Amino acid sequence: MAGQPDGTRAGPRKAALAAWVGSALEYYDFFIYGTAAALVFGKIFFPSSAPAAGTLLALSTFGVGYVTRPLGAILLGHLGDRFGRKRVLVLTLLMMGASTVLVGCLPSYHTAGITAPVLLVALRLLQGLSAGGEQASANSMSLEHAPENQRAYYTSFTLSGTQAGQIIATAVFLPVAALPKDDLLSWGWRIPFFASALMVVAGYLIRRTLEETPVFRREARHGEVAKMPLAILLREHWADVLRVIVAALIASVSTIFTVYALSYAVNTVGLSKTPILWAGVLANVAAVITIPLWAKLSDRIGRKRIFIAGSLGCAVLIFAYLGAIAAGSYGWIFVVGILMFGVVYTATSAVWPAFYGEMFPARVRMSGTAIGTQIGFAISGFLPTVAAAVAGDGKGAWLGVSVFTAGLCIVNAIAVATGRETFRVPTARLGLKNAKETARQEAVAQ
């Protein structure tokens, strides 16, 4: 039947598992950098600056990784639409793994001077290049293998993997952060970066055994693979690219929760870093559970309602979470943090892997998803730095950051509301907007 994946249900399950494991490994690498930037990089790579300025510079290197995400999206999106999803899945994993291990090998500023932070930024740029194609390739692989009535469920495993990567990254840093200060700053911070080498090897062994998606194989057999997918995307699907960019600003909630709130709690309010790290771990544990549940509901009632509810819920709860940190209430930090990031925010995380991919036809799906999300994520990646610079470093800074984040949530909810509902559209017809394009795609699907 047209639009249905080839083979048995083992294909969709294997694709979802590979997406989950690979994304967990990929984002373990990505988020251990964010944790290190918030806690130790200011002292290791920018020690000549005042403490607040050193923290700001360290957080800036976290945001720098988002600069190359759009470039990675363009390059890796093209490769995925031109040569297949599987090759990009393997490539991104190896790129991220190599750059992460090398961060752990870097000398400090005291040892190498300005060379140390320059190398740090260079490796962070390589991490961003890899991340620019990771989720789009994993989402496309899962979506194009999935049964039509379960696309959100199967694609949601990519984001479950992302949350698992955050859990592992934070959990690894808990004993490391408890080391004596001298040990932490000299060798302890390197352990999570070296540990990623073993994880990347495991991810590679899983991903290399995947089969290419039925959708891409059919297009290749019929000679319908786009030679210049970016040109087709910008000519025929630019409005959906813009919609994805704005909708992807929901990632601002994640960067504020993961990076800014940790730095604000420890460096400004003076709270202990261990309870804040544990709040993040428990919120991500809840997220791993709730993401597939939201996705299943999305396959039944639609993408838009769930996404919008999650966005507006985060707009409200960001005030409660940062306010709890400002008040120094560990109990409320745990309760609100888990509710906001582990339950409400995951309504958007569960839906967008399917919703964004369903906006585009197969021949430009990876390019459209990658470019749209990564530009939005690039903006979101700098928000911890913007928040620290604009709101200042006083205890009252939380209110301005909350207003700013809530505004972004409302804007992306409006973008989603103006989009098409896609959960009942057959896979072969996804993203098709005119009779000629529809006829061509249906001929391929036969």
ABEGO torsion letter per residue (X at the ends): XBGBBBEBAAAAAAAAAAAAAAAAAAAAAAAAAAAAAAAAAAAAABAABBAAAAAAAAAAAAAAAAAAAAAAAAAAAAAAAAAEAAAAAAAAAAAAAAAAAAAAABBBAAAAEAAAAAAAAAAAAAAAAAAAAAAAAAAAAAAAABBAAAAAAAAAAAAAAAAAAAAAAAAAAAAAAABBAAAAAAAAAAAAAAAAAAAAAAAAAAAAABBBBAAAAAAAAAGABBABAAAAAAAAAAAAAAAAAAAAAAAAAAAAAAAAAAAAAAAAAGBBAAAAAAAAAAAAAAAAAAAAAAAAAAAAAEAAAAAAAAAAAAAAAAAAAAAAAAAGBAAAAAAAAAAAAAAAAAAAAAAAAAAAAAABBAAAAAAAAAAAAAAAAAAAAAAAAAAAAAAEABAAAAAAAAAAAAAAAAAAAAAAAABBBAAABBAAABGBABAAAAAAAAAAAX
